[in-house]
């Protein structure tokens, strides 16, 4: 299956299109001239016209947990 231009996976394309379609269903105005009334089709046309901006948020680096070192002079006996 071919990747859509500008997307790292087809799954991400679907997520972006679905979110934009929800915005259109909630009353947002289309950013392209279209004869279609279906939100999914309009979202697809907006993505093809490069009107929808998206980005992947960076993941925070996992914090490492370190064990405390025993204080000097103490023994485990």
PyMOL CGO cylinders between C-alpha atoms (Angstrom):
from pymol import cmd
from pymol.cgo import CYLINDER

trace = [
    CYLINDER, 0.00, 0.00, 0.00, 1.32, 3.42, -0.91, 0.3, 1, 1, 1, 1, 1, 1,
    CYLINDER, 1.32, 3.42, -0.91, 1.84, 6.11, 1.74, 0.3, 1, 1, 1, 1, 1, 1,
    CYLINDER, 1.84, 6.11, 1.74, 0.02, 9.39, 1.39, 0.3, 1, 1, 1, 1, 1, 1,
    CYLINDER, 0.02, 9.39, 1.39, 2.38, 12.27, 0.62, 0.3, 1, 1, 1, 1, 1, 1,
    CYLINDER, 2.38, 12.27, 0.62, 3.76, 13.95, 3.73, 0.3, 1, 1, 1, 1, 1, 1,
    CYLINDER, 3.76, 13.95, 3.73, 2.66, 11.25, 6.20, 0.3, 1, 1, 1, 1, 1, 1,
    CYLINDER, 2.66, 11.25, 6.20, 4.89, 8.75, 7.95, 0.3, 1, 1, 1, 1, 1, 1,
    CYLINDER, 4.89, 8.75, 7.95, 2.11, 6.12, 7.96, 0.3, 1, 1, 1, 1, 1, 1,
    CYLINDER, 2.11, 6.12, 7.96, -1.34, 5.58, 6.52, 0.3, 1, 1, 1, 1, 1, 1,
    CYLINDER, -1.34, 5.58, 6.52, -2.63, 5.23, 10.08, 0.3, 1, 1, 1, 1, 1, 1,
    CYLINDER, -2.63, 5.23, 10.08, -1.56, 8.81, 10.84, 0.3, 1, 1, 1, 1, 1, 1,
    CYLINDER, -1.56, 8.81, 10.84, -3.32, 10.01, 7.66, 0.3, 1, 1, 1, 1, 1, 1,
    CYLINDER, -3.32, 10.01, 7.66, -6.55, 8.40, 8.88, 0.3, 1, 1, 1, 1, 1, 1,
    CYLINDER, -6.55, 8.40, 8.88, -6.18, 9.97, 12.33, 0.3, 1, 1, 1, 1, 1, 1,
    CYLINDER, -6.18, 9.97, 12.33, -5.66, 13.46, 10.85, 0.3, 1, 1, 1, 1, 1, 1,
    CYLINDER, -5.66, 13.46, 10.85, -8.56, 13.06, 8.41, 0.3, 1, 1, 1, 1, 1, 1,
    CYLINDER, -8.56, 13.06, 8.41, -10.88, 11.77, 11.15, 0.3, 1, 1, 1, 1, 1, 1,
    CYLINDER, -10.88, 11.77, 11.15, -10.03, 14.64, 13.50, 0.3, 1, 1, 1, 1, 1, 1,
    CYLINDER, -10.03, 14.64, 13.50, -10.63, 17.20, 10.75, 0.3, 1, 1, 1, 1, 1, 1,
    CYLINDER, -10.63, 17.20, 10.75, -13.92, 15.49, 9.79, 0.3, 1, 1, 1, 1, 1, 1,
    CYLINDER, -13.92, 15.49, 9.79, -15.05, 15.79, 13.43, 0.3, 1, 1, 1, 1, 1, 1,
    CYLINDER, -15.05, 15.79, 13.43, -14.20, 19.49, 13.35, 0.3, 1, 1, 1, 1, 1, 1,
    CYLINDER, -14.20, 19.49, 13.35, -16.28, 19.89, 10.19, 0.3, 1, 1, 1, 1, 1, 1,
    CYLINDER, -16.28, 19.89, 10.19, -19.20, 18.04, 11.78, 0.3, 1, 1, 1, 1, 1, 1,
    CYLINDER, -19.20, 18.04, 11.78, -18.98, 20.39, 14.76, 0.3, 1, 1, 1, 1, 1, 1,
    CYLINDER, -18.98, 20.39, 14.76, -19.43, 23.44, 12.54, 0.3, 1, 1, 1, 1, 1, 1,
    CYLINDER, -19.43, 23.44, 12.54, -15.97, 24.35, 11.20, 0.3, 1, 1, 1, 1, 1, 1,
    CYLINDER, -15.97, 24.35, 11.20, -15.98, 25.85, 7.72, 0.3, 1, 1, 1, 1, 1, 1,
    CYLINDER, -15.98, 25.85, 7.72, -14.27, 23.95, 4.87, 0.3, 1, 1, 1, 1, 1, 1,
    CYLINDER, -14.27, 23.95, 4.87, -10.92, 25.37, 3.80, 0.3, 1, 1, 1, 1, 1, 1,
    CYLINDER, -10.92, 25.37, 3.80, -11.43, 24.33, 0.16, 0.3, 1, 1, 1, 1, 1, 1,
    CYLINDER, -11.43, 24.33, 0.16, -14.12, 24.89, -2.43, 0.3, 1, 1, 1, 1, 1, 1,
    CYLINDER, -14.12, 24.89, -2.43, -16.06, 21.64, -2.75, 0.3, 1, 1, 1, 1, 1, 1,
    CYLINDER, -16.06, 21.64, -2.75, -19.36, 20.32, -3.97, 0.3, 1, 1, 1, 1, 1, 1,
    CYLINDER, -19.36, 20.32, -3.97, -19.31, 17.53, -1.39, 0.3, 1, 1, 1, 1, 1, 1,
    CYLINDER, -19.31, 17.53, -1.39, -21.30, 17.70, 1.83, 0.3, 1, 1, 1, 1, 1, 1,
    CYLINDER, -21.30, 17.70, 1.83, -19.65, 14.68, 3.47, 0.3, 1, 1, 1, 1, 1, 1,
    CYLINDER, -19.65, 14.68, 3.47, -17.16, 15.66, 6.20, 0.3, 1, 1, 1, 1, 1, 1,
    CYLINDER, -17.16, 15.66, 6.20, -14.80, 12.75, 5.46, 0.3, 1, 1, 1, 1, 1, 1,
    CYLINDER, -14.80, 12.75, 5.46, -14.59, 13.65, 1.77, 0.3, 1, 1, 1, 1, 1, 1,
    CYLINDER, -14.59, 13.65, 1.77, -14.05, 17.33, 2.55, 0.3, 1, 1, 1, 1, 1, 1,
    CYLINDER, -14.05, 17.33, 2.55, -11.30, 16.45, 5.06, 0.3, 1, 1, 1, 1, 1, 1,
    CYLINDER, -11.30, 16.45, 5.06, -9.62, 14.29, 2.41, 0.3, 1, 1, 1, 1, 1, 1,
    CYLINDER, -9.62, 14.29, 2.41, -9.75, 17.14, -0.11, 0.3, 1, 1, 1, 1, 1, 1,
    CYLINDER, -9.75, 17.14, -0.11, -8.32, 19.60, 2.43, 0.3, 1, 1, 1, 1, 1, 1,
    CYLINDER, -8.32, 19.60, 2.43, -5.42, 17.26, 3.18, 0.3, 1, 1, 1, 1, 1, 1,
    CYLINDER, -5.42, 17.26, 3.18, -4.75, 16.76, -0.53, 0.3, 1, 1, 1, 1, 1, 1,
    CYLINDER, -4.75, 16.76, -0.53, -4.74, 20.56, -0.98, 0.3, 1, 1, 1, 1, 1, 1,
    CYLINDER, -4.74, 20.56, -0.98, -2.28, 20.80, 1.96, 0.3, 1, 1, 1, 1, 1, 1,
    CYLINDER, -2.28, 20.80, 1.96, -4.63, 23.07, 3.92, 0.3, 1, 1, 1, 1, 1, 1,
    CYLINDER, -4.63, 23.07, 3.92, -4.58, 20.93, 7.07, 0.3, 1, 1, 1, 1, 1, 1,
    CYLINDER, -4.58, 20.93, 7.07, -1.50, 21.36, 9.24, 0.3, 1, 1, 1, 1, 1, 1,
    CYLINDER, -1.50, 21.36, 9.24, -0.44, 18.60, 11.61, 0.3, 1, 1, 1, 1, 1, 1,
    CYLINDER, -0.44, 18.60, 11.61, 2.59, 17.59, 13.63, 0.3, 1, 1, 1, 1, 1, 1,
    CYLINDER, 2.59, 17.59, 13.63, 3.76, 14.72, 15.80, 0.3, 1, 1, 1, 1, 1, 1,
    CYLINDER, 3.76, 14.72, 15.80, 4.49, 15.81, 19.36, 0.3, 1, 1, 1, 1, 1, 1,
    CYLINDER, 4.49, 15.81, 19.36, 7.88, 14.72, 20.61, 0.3, 1, 1, 1, 1, 1, 1,
    CYLINDER, 7.88, 14.72, 20.61, 7.91, 12.03, 23.25, 0.3, 1, 1, 1, 1, 1, 1,
    CYLINDER, 7.91, 12.03, 23.25, 9.46, 12.96, 26.56, 0.3, 1, 1, 1, 1, 1, 1,
    CYLINDER, 9.46, 12.96, 26.56, 12.56, 10.99, 27.38, 0.3, 1, 1, 1, 1, 1, 1,
    CYLINDER, 12.56, 10.99, 27.38, 11.88, 8.32, 29.96, 0.3, 1, 1, 1, 1, 1, 1,
    CYLINDER, 11.88, 8.32, 29.96, 13.15, 9.40, 33.32, 0.3, 1, 1, 1, 1, 1, 1,
    CYLINDER, 13.15, 9.40, 33.32, 15.64, 6.94, 34.79, 0.3, 1, 1, 1, 1, 1, 1,
    CYLINDER, 15.64, 6.94, 34.79, 15.22, 5.92, 38.38, 0.3, 1, 1, 1, 1, 1, 1,
    CYLINDER, 15.22, 5.92, 38.38, 18.48, 5.32, 40.21, 0.3, 1, 1, 1, 1, 1, 1,
    CYLINDER, 18.48, 5.32, 40.21, 18.93, 3.36, 43.40, 0.3, 1, 1, 1, 1, 1, 1,
    CYLINDER, 18.93, 3.36, 43.40, 20.28, 5.41, 46.28, 0.3, 1, 1, 1, 1, 1, 1,
    CYLINDER, 20.28, 5.41, 46.28, 23.81, 4.45, 47.21, 0.3, 1, 1, 1, 1, 1, 1,
    CYLINDER, 23.81, 4.45, 47.21, 24.41, 3.27, 50.78, 0.3, 1, 1, 1, 1, 1, 1,
    CYLINDER, 24.41, 3.27, 50.78, 26.06, 5.85, 53.01, 0.3, 1, 1, 1, 1, 1, 1,
    CYLINDER, 26.06, 5.85, 53.01, 29.72, 5.23, 53.74, 0.3, 1, 1, 1, 1, 1, 1,
    CYLINDER, 29.72, 5.23, 53.74, 30.55, 3.50, 57.02, 0.3, 1, 1, 1, 1, 1, 1,
    CYLINDER, 30.55, 3.50, 57.02, 27.33, 1.45, 57.14, 0.3, 1, 1, 1, 1, 1, 1,
    CYLINDER, 27.33, 1.45, 57.14, 27.42, -2.28, 56.74, 0.3, 1, 1, 1, 1, 1, 1,
    CYLINDER, 27.42, -2.28, 56.74, 24.69, -4.69, 55.72, 0.3, 1, 1, 1, 1, 1, 1,
    CYLINDER, 24.69, -4.69, 55.72, 25.62, -7.21, 58.50, 0.3, 1, 1, 1, 1, 1, 1,
]
cmd.load_cgo(trace, "trace")
